[in-house]
Amino acid sequence: MATPQENARLEQIKRNWQQKRQITERLDKIKTKIGVYSGKGGVGKTTVAVNLAVTLAKSGALVGLLDVDIDCPNVTKVLAISEKPDYVDGQIIPAEKWGVKVVSMAFFQENQEEAIIWRGPMIHNAINQFLQSTQWDDLDYLVVDMPPGTSDSPLTVMQSLPMDGFVVVSTPQDLANLDAKRCINMIRKLNLNVLGIVENYTGEIFGQGGANTLAKEVDAPFLGSMALRPSYRDNSKPTALLDEAVEAEYSAVAAELKKSLKEFGSEAA
């Protein structure tokens, strides 16, 4: 006879399998799932995720944006969205702005300035709740704003959500690229795809070219760079919808991303 510990372990395996099956079924109408990821906070990961999403939507694609940076959810601020998702019969119906469907933990905070102080299991449960309960319907792309770093939160997303690959965000500085290399190594250890690297904040202040050098070192595509511009101070809408130069940068990144997706056999590309 099996011991109580063995029975408990078997039940946990069953629950995990059922959970993964439910997530897979929930996302089966989404052609391509892209994680936007960074080795550290502060490199502009959320800014890249939002502007990439609205750029893809402006090109005519059906796009969703899932913010799973649970403790620091900032997607709603960059999108300048105040409309909240609906909750119907246990399902989350995403809010929509600028042609992008969006779900974020920020929608469920009473006070956005309040810290979300959760341990790993609670973050794990919140991420899985989003994945199991959100009704995305047909999408060409789901852009996922990942938690930064290489700890429990990004690991939960990578193991729970079947991704087509990851866009890694870095900046010109050596320290940012060291951290980016760490998260690239994590992606590859999990046998997942690095779709490419983008360099944010280029220009006179921080320089440029560090992420391009990193891309060559790790044998990953370099998707392009985004300059540090005054137009990012305007919070009325995503900057790619305000500044033609920024729009051109993101359009170029999106074009390179589609090339990379094709190499990995993505449908939507």
C-alpha positions as CSV (number, residue, x, y, z in Angstrom):
1,M,0.0,0.0,0.0
2,A,1.1,3.5,-0.7
3,T,2.0,5.7,2.2
4,P,0.1,9.0,3.0
5,Q,3.1,10.9,1.7
6,E,3.1,9.0,-1.6
7,N,-0.7,9.5,-1.9
8,A,-0.3,13.2,-1.3
9,R,2.5,13.5,-3.8
10,L,0.3,11.6,-6.4
11,E,-2.6,14.0,-5.8
12,Q,-0.3,17.0,-6.2
13,I,1.0,15.6,-9.6
14,K,-2.6,15.1,-10.7
15,R,-3.5,18.7,-9.7
16,N,-0.5,20.1,-11.5
17,W,-1.4,18.1,-14.7
18,Q,-5.0,19.2,-14.6
19,Q,-3.9,22.8,-14.0
20,K,-1.5,22.7,-17.0
21,R,-4.2,21.2,-19.2
22,Q,-6.7,23.9,-18.2
23,I,-4.2,26.6,-19.0
24,T,-3.4,25.0,-22.4
25,E,-7.1,24.8,-23.3
26,R,-7.6,28.4,-22.1
27,L,-4.9,29.6,-24.4
28,D,-5.6,27.4,-27.4
29,K,-7.0,30.4,-29.5
30,I,-3.7,32.3,-29.2
31,K,-1.3,31.8,-32.1
32,T,1.9,33.2,-30.6
33,K,2.9,33.9,-26.9
34,I,5.9,36.1,-26.4
35,G,7.5,36.8,-23.0
36,V,9.2,40.2,-22.5
37,Y,11.8,39.6,-19.9
38,S,14.8,41.2,-18.2
39,G,17.5,40.1,-15.7
40,K,16.8,43.2,-13.5
41,G,14.2,45.8,-12.9
42,G,14.6,49.4,-14.3
43,V,15.7,48.6,-17.8
44,G,12.3,49.5,-19.3
45,K,10.9,46.0,-19.7
46,T,7.3,47.1,-19.2
47,T,7.7,50.1,-21.5
48,V,9.0,47.7,-24.2
49,A,6.2,45.2,-23.6
50,V,3.5,47.9,-23.9
51,N,4.9,49.7,-26.9
52,L,5.6,46.4,-28.7
53,A,2.0,45.3,-28.1
54,V,0.5,48.6,-29.4
55,T,2.8,48.5,-32.4
56,L,1.7,45.0,-33.3
57,A,-2.0,46.0,-32.8
58,K,-1.5,49.1,-35.0
59,S,-0.2,46.8,-37.8
60,G,-3.6,45.0,-37.7
61,A,-2.8,42.0,-35.4
62,L,-5.1,40.8,-32.6
63,V,-3.0,41.4,-29.5
64,G,-3.3,40.7,-25.8
65,L,-1.1,42.0,-23.0
66,L,-0.7,40.0,-19.8
67,D,1.1,41.6,-16.9
68,V,2.4,38.9,-14.6
69,D,4.9,41.2,-12.8
70,I,2.7,40.6,-9.7
71,D,4.5,42.7,-7.1
72,C,5.2,45.7,-9.4
73,P,2.4,45.8,-12.0
74,N,3.0,48.9,-14.2
75,V,1.4,48.0,-17.5
76,T,-1.8,50.0,-16.8
77,K,0.2,53.2,-16.2
78,V,2.1,52.9,-19.4
79,L,-1.1,52.1,-21.3
80,A,-2.9,55.0,-19.6
81,I,-5.9,52.7,-19.1
82,S,-8.5,53.2,-16.4
83,E,-11.2,50.8,-17.6
84,K,-11.2,47.5,-15.6
85,P,-11.7,44.0,-16.8
86,D,-15.1,42.4,-16.3
87,Y,-15.5,39.3,-14.1
88,V,-18.3,37.0,-15.4
89,D,-19.1,33.5,-14.2
90,G,-15.6,33.0,-12.8
91,Q,-13.9,34.3,-16.0
92,I,-11.9,37.5,-16.4
93,I,-12.9,39.4,-19.6
94,P,-9.8,41.6,-20.4
95,A,-10.1,45.4,-20.6
96,E,-9.1,46.9,-23.9
97,K,-7.1,50.1,-24.9
98,W,-5.3,51.1,-28.1
99,G,-6.5,47.9,-29.7
100,V,-4.8,45.7,-27.0
101,K,-6.6,43.5,-24.6
102,V,-5.0,43.7,-21.2
103,V,-5.0,42.0,-17.8
104,S,-2.8,43.1,-14.9
105,M,-2.6,42.7,-11.1
106,A,-2.9,46.5,-11.0
107,F,-6.6,46.2,-11.8
108,F,-7.2,44.3,-8.6
109,Q,-5.3,46.7,-6.2
110,E,-7.4,49.1,-4.2
111,N,-4.4,51.4,-3.8
112,Q,-1.7,51.4,-6.5
113,E,0.8,52.8,-4.1
114,E,0.4,50.0,-1.6
115,A,3.1,47.3,-1.7
116,I,2.1,43.7,-2.6
117,I,4.0,41.8,0.0
118,W,3.5,38.1,-1.0
119,R,5.6,35.0,-0.6
120,G,6.3,32.7,-3.6
121,P,3.3,30.4,-3.2
122,M,0.8,33.4,-3.3
123,I,2.5,34.8,-6.4
124,H,2.4,31.4,-8.0
125,N,-1.3,31.1,-7.3
126,A,-2.1,34.6,-8.7
127,I,-0.2,33.9,-11.9
128,N,-2.0,30.6,-12.4
129,Q,-5.3,32.2,-11.6
130,F,-4.7,34.7,-14.4
131,L,-3.7,32.0,-16.8
132,Q,-6.7,29.7,-16.0
133,S,-9.4,32.3,-15.7
134,T,-8.8,34.9,-18.5
135,Q,-11.0,34.6,-21.6
136,W,-8.7,36.0,-24.3
137,D,-10.5,34.5,-27.4
138,D,-8.7,34.7,-30.7
139,L,-5.3,36.5,-30.6
140,D,-2.4,36.6,-33.0
141,Y,-0.1,37.6,-30.2
142,L,-0.1,37.5,-26.4
143,V,2.7,39.7,-25.1
144,V,3.5,38.7,-21.5
145,D,5.2,41.3,-19.3
146,M,7.4,39.0,-17.1
147,P,8.7,39.4,-13.6
148,P,12.4,40.4,-13.7
149,G,15.2,38.2,-12.4
150,T,15.7,34.5,-12.2
151,S,13.8,33.5,-9.1
152,D,10.4,31.8,-8.4
153,S,8.1,34.2,-10.2
154,P,9.6,34.0,-13.7
155,L,10.1,30.3,-13.2
156,T,6.4,29.9,-12.5
157,V,5.5,31.6,-15.7
158,M,8.0,29.7,-17.8
159,Q,6.8,26.4,-16.4
160,S,3.1,27.2,-16.5
161,L,2.6,29.1,-19.8
162,P,3.7,27.5,-23.1
163,M,5.7,30.3,-24.7
164,D,6.9,30.6,-28.2
165,G,9.9,32.5,-26.9
166,F,11.3,35.5,-25.1
167,V,12.4,39.0,-26.0
168,V,15.1,40.0,-23.5
169,V,15.4,43.7,-22.6
170,S,18.7,45.2,-21.7
171,T,20.5,48.6,-21.8
172,P,24.0,49.6,-22.9
173,Q,25.6,49.2,-19.5
174,D,27.8,46.2,-18.6
175,L,25.9,45.4,-15.4
176,A,22.6,45.3,-17.2
177,N,24.0,43.0,-19.9
178,L,25.5,40.7,-17.2
179,D,22.0,40.3,-15.7
180,A,20.5,39.9,-19.2
181,K,23.0,37.0,-19.9
182,R,21.8,35.4,-16.6
183,C,18.2,35.4,-17.7
184,I,19.1,34.1,-21.2
185,N,20.9,31.2,-19.5
186,M,17.8,30.5,-17.5
187,I,15.6,30.5,-20.6
188,R,17.9,28.1,-22.3
189,K,18.3,25.8,-19.3
190,L,14.5,25.4,-19.5
191,N,14.8,24.5,-23.2
192,L,12.9,27.6,-24.3
193,N,13.6,30.0,-27.1
194,V,15.4,33.4,-27.0
195,L,13.7,35.3,-29.8
196,G,16.1,38.2,-29.5
197,I,17.6,41.0,-27.5
198,V,16.6,44.7,-27.5
199,E,18.6,47.6,-26.2
200,N,16.7,50.3,-24.4
201,Y,17.9,53.8,-23.3
202,T,20.5,54.3,-26.0
203,G,22.0,57.7,-26.6
204,E,24.6,60.2,-25.2
205,I,23.8,59.4,-21.5
206,F,24.2,55.6,-21.4
207,G,25.9,55.0,-24.7
208,Q,24.9,52.2,-27.1
209,G,26.0,48.8,-28.4
210,G,26.3,46.8,-25.2
211,A,23.2,44.6,-25.9
212,N,24.3,44.1,-29.6
213,T,27.6,42.8,-28.3
214,L,25.8,40.6,-25.8
215,A,23.6,39.2,-28.7
216,K,26.8,38.1,-30.5
217,E,28.3,36.6,-27.4
218,V,25.2,34.4,-26.7
219,D,24.4,33.8,-30.4
220,A,20.9,35.4,-30.2
221,P,19.3,37.8,-32.7
222,F,19.6,41.5,-32.0
223,L,16.2,43.0,-32.6
224,G,17.0,46.7,-32.4
225,S,17.4,49.6,-30.0
226,M,15.3,52.4,-28.6
227,A,16.8,55.8,-27.8
228,L,16.2,57.6,-24.6
229,R,13.9,60.5,-25.7
230,P,12.0,63.3,-23.9
231,S,8.7,62.0,-25.5
232,Y,8.7,59.2,-22.9
233,R,7.7,61.8,-20.3
234,D,4.2,62.1,-21.9
235,N,2.1,59.6,-20.0
236,S,-1.2,60.2,-22.0
237,K,-0.6,57.1,-24.2
238,P,2.1,54.7,-25.1
239,T,5.1,56.6,-26.7
240,A,5.0,54.6,-29.9
241,L,1.6,56.3,-30.5
242,L,2.9,59.8,-29.8
243,D,6.3,60.0,-31.4
244,E,7.0,58.9,-35.0
245,A,10.7,58.2,-34.3
246,V,9.7,55.9,-31.4
247,E,7.1,54.3,-33.6
248,A,9.7,53.6,-36.3
249,E,12.0,52.0,-33.7
250,Y,9.3,49.7,-32.5
251,S,8.1,48.9,-36.0
252,A,11.7,47.8,-36.8
253,V,11.9,45.7,-33.7
254,A,8.5,44.1,-34.5
255,A,9.7,43.2,-38.1
256,E,12.9,41.6,-36.7
257,L,10.8,39.8,-34.1
258,K,8.5,38.3,-36.8
259,K,11.6,37.1,-38.7
260,S,12.9,35.4,-35.5
261,L,9.4,33.8,-34.8
262,K,9.4,32.4,-38.4
263,E,12.7,30.7,-37.7
264,F,11.2,29.1,-34.7
265,G,8.0,28.1,-36.6
266,S,5.5,30.4,-35.1
267,E,2.0,30.6,-36.7
268,A,1.3,34.3,-36.2
269,A,4.6,35.4,-37.9
